[in-house]
Every structure is written in C-alpha cells, then in structure tokens.
C-alpha cells in the first residue's frame, strides 16, 4: 500500500508533504527518500510533516525517524491530523493513512493548487475507497476512486466518532 500511495502521489524532489497518521514513521521515511534525497543538495530538499493523534505512536515514530537518520527531513507532530497542520501549509501533497467519513475541509484548504491528496474514505468496518483528490490550478477539486482499501478509522474532529 505504501508503494501504491507513493506512486499515486507523483512525488518529486522538493515537495512539501503532509502525512496524517505517522504510525511507525516508515511511510514518512519512504517519502523523504523521494522528496529530499540525500544525494541532492539540501537547498533542493522537500520535507515531510507527519501528524499523529496518539502520543505513544508519535513518540515511537519520532524515535524511529531519528534512529534511521531522517530527522532533518521528517517532522513528527502530535496533534489532531484531521485538522491538518496549518503552520506549514500549503502542501504539494497530502496523504491520509486512516479512513475518514468524508474529506476533511482543512486538508482541502491546506493543499496547494495543482496539489494531490490521497485519502481513504468509508466507514470504520473497512468498506473504504482510496480517493485521489486533485486541486486544479483554478482551485476546483477533482476526485478519482483508486479502488477498495482497508484502513483503521481516522479519529479527531473530522474523523469517525469511535
């Protein structure tokens, strides 16, 4: 799923990426390899901001990211990711790694024009679709269903009430 999502995001060096749901930090590290390759000059690096609502998971991801040497390319924030992370918006790419009932408005607002977001949409019982959201240059939103997926439920303000 990580490879499928990374490919669908059309990641490029220099992109600023928001990930909602840090988990272990592994997905953020794979993104950092693409948007901030160690072979490129730091001036050309992008950055990954990953927001995790569960404090223990945020700490776990932070330790993993630091141990793996990605601390200069990935920032982990413990907060409600369904609200995004407006401090560093707008983002070239946004990915959500938990299923939401609908697309959170703050994430649409924090996506750059010509940006791409991937988000699983559906109920908490794993009947979900991976939706690719493209924000056109004129601000119009286009959605494409990439197929069925099974993710844990998104929690927080715009998540499922579990």
N, C-alpha and C positions, 0 to 999 in steps of 0.2 A: 504494500500500500504506500509506503514511503516513496519508492521509486516512481510509482504511478502518479502520486501527487506532485513530486518534484518535476516530473516531465510536463504535466498539465499546467504547472505554474509558469513554464517558459522562463525559468530563472536565468539571470545574466549577471556577470561580474558588475559590481557597483550598486545592485539593487538593495533597497532598504525593505526588509521583510518583517511582518508581524506574524508571529505564531501564537495562536490561542490554545493553550494546553501544552505545557512543557514536557510533562511525563518524565522520562529519564534524561532528557536533553539530547538523545541520539538524533532525532529528526532535525533539530536545530543545527547540530553539528554537520549533518549531511548538506544542509542548505548553505551553511557557512563555507563549506568547501567550494561551492559554486559561486556564491556572490562575493566572497572575499578569499580568493585562492592565495595560498601562501607564496606562490610563485610570482604574484603580481605586486607592484609597488603598493604600499599601504594607502597612498593617495587615491588609488583606484578601487579600494575595497568598499564593499557594501557592509551592511550589518544586519544581524538578526536580533529582534526583540521578541522574547517569548514570555507570555504571561500565564501564570499558573495560579489557580484559586486555592489549591490545597497547599498549606505552608510546608508540610513534610515533603511533598513532591517537589516543590520549588527548591528547597534546600538540597534534596537528592540530585536534582538536575544541575544545580549550581556546582556542587562538588564534582559531578561527572564532567561537566564542561571545563572546569578549571584543571582537573587531573588530565584531561585529554588535550589540553593546550589551546582551547578555543575561547578563553576568557577575554581576549582582545577583539573577538568577532561576534560574540553572543552575549547578550544581556538578559538575565532572568529576573522577572518582576513577580512578586507575589501580590496578586490583585484579582479582581473580577474581570476576566478576559472577555466576557460578553460585552463589556463596555469599551473594549479596545485598549489602546494606550496612546491617548491624545498628545502626550508630551513630545512624542517623536513623529507624529503624523505630519504629512500624508505618507503612505506606504506604496511602494511599487507593487508589492504582492502581500496578500494576507492569506493564511491558511488556518483553518479551524480543525482541531483534531478531536472534537466531540460533537455529537449530533444536537442541533438546535431545532426548536419547533418551527422557527422562521428565521430569515436572515436578519441579524441584529442591525438596526438603523445606524448605531455608532460606527460599525465596521464599514458600512457603505460610505459614510461621511469621511472616514479616515483613509479610504482608498483613493489613490491618485487617479486623475483622468488617464485613460489608457492602461489602468491597472487591472490586475486579475486577482480574484479571490476564489478559494476553494472551500466549500463548507458542506458537511453532511447535514441534510435536512430530513427530519422524520420524527417518529415517536421514540420513546425510551425502550421499546421492545424490539429494536433492531430492524424495523422496516423503514429503511432510510435510503436516500439517493444522494450521491455526491454531485453537488451543483457547482458548476464553474460560472462565476459571475464576472463579467467584463464591464468595466465602466468606460464607456466610449469617450472620445475627446470632447464631445458636447455635453457629457455628464449623464447621458442616457444609460440605463442598465440593461444588459443582455444576459440571459441565463441559458445554460446548456446542461442537460442532465447527462452525467458521465456514467450512470449505472448504479446498481444496488451496492450498498456497503453496510457494514455493521460496526458502529462506534458506540462508546459509552455516552451517556447523556451529558450535554452541556449544562452546567449549573450557573447560577448567578442571575443577575437582573433580567437578562434576555434569554435565559436558559429554561430548561424544564423545571417545574416545581416538584422535586422529588423528596 
